[in-house]
Amino acid sequence: MPGESVYIETSIVSYLAAKPSRDLLTAARQQLTTDWWADKRGNFDLFTSPVVLDESGHGDQGYAAKRLAALASIPLLDVSQEGIALGSQLIQQHALPVKAAQDALHIAIAAVHHINYLLTWNCKHMANAQ
């Protein structure tokens, strides 16, 4: 029975819907993502945001359609003024670099909505020790 919440960030559906990679690390992430999506996502209340939908709709239209289809049934969290302000604060306080403003917004949206987990493969700006 779901209970804990998960914010699905763009990198998750990108790995889920991508052409299989020959790069070992990327292929492993694709497989882990596919396995989690098939076997574990039902254990959580999933959420995403209009920011993820916007990002997922870019690029190759075939893969964009697959990304958007994977997100179609996931409820959207509002991008509130509080979330925008928190995202800006993360940038202003150098928690993330200016070029990662969208990443800061993902973190902020999940935080202001009290989401338990932010699921991402973005290890540069989000899933790291910083």
N, C-alpha and C positions, 0 to 999 in steps of 0.2 A: 504494500500500500504506500503510495507516494506520501511525502511529508516534507522532506528537505528540498529546498529549491536550488535550481541550477540556471545560471545565465549562460546561454549558448552564444559564444562570441564567433565572429566571422571565420576565424581560422579553422574551427571545428567543421563547419559545413564545407569549407574549401577542401579540406583533406577528405571529407566524406564523398564529395562529388567529383573529385579530380580524376584525370586519366592516371592509371597505375604508373608509378614512378619506377625507374631503374636505380635511382639513388637509394641505398640501403636504409638510411635514416628516414628519409621521406616515405619510403615504402612501409617501414615499420610503423610510422605515425599513421599512415593511411589505414593499415590493418587494425591497429589499436582503436582508431576512431570508428571504423566500421563495426568492430566487435562490440565496443561500448554502446554504439547506437542500436545495434540489434539486441543486445543482451542486458544492458544496464539502464538505459534511459527510462524505462518504465518504472524504475525504483525512485524516480524523482519527479518533482513538479518542474517542468521546463519553462523557461521564459527567454525571450530575446527582445530586441528593440528595433525601432525604425532605422537606427543607425546600421545595424547588422543587415537589415533588408536592403538598404541603399548600397552598402559595400558589396553584398552578395550579388546584386544585379549587374555589376560591372564585369567587363572582360568578355571572353568568348560566350556568345549567347546560348550555346548548347549547355555549357557547364553552369552558366548563370541560371538557366532554367532549372537544372538539377538542384542547385543550391536553394533556390527559392521554393521549389517543391518540398524539399526536406524541412524547410522552415514554416510551411504553410499552416500547419495546425498548432503551432506554438504561439501562445499568447504574447502580445507585445506589451512591454513596459513603457510608460510615458517618459518622454525626455522633458523633464520638468525644469523650471528655472533653478531649483535647488540642485539638480544634477548638473546642469550647465555650470553653475557657480562652483560646485565641488570639482568638476573637471578642470576648470580654469585655475582653481587654487592648487591642484596637483601640479600643473605646469608652472605656475608662479613660484611655488616652493621647491621647484626643481626635483620633484619626485619622479617626473618623466620629462624628457626633452620636448621642446616646442614642436618638433616634427612628429611627436607621438600624441598630438592633441586628441585624435580620434580614439586612441587607446585609453587615454585619461577619461574620456567621456564614457567608454564602456565600463570602466571601473566605477565611475561615479554613479552611473545609472544603476548598476547592481547594488552599490552601497546604499543609495537613498531608498531603494525598494527593499532593503534588508534581505537580499538574496544570500543564501548560505554559501554557495560556491560559484565561482566564475570559471567556466570551462574554456580553456584556450590552449593553443599550441604556440602562442606568441611569447617565446622565452626571452626575447630581447627587451621588451618593455613591460610585460605583465607577469609572466610566470618565472620570476627570478628572485634571488635573495634580497634584492633592493626593495 
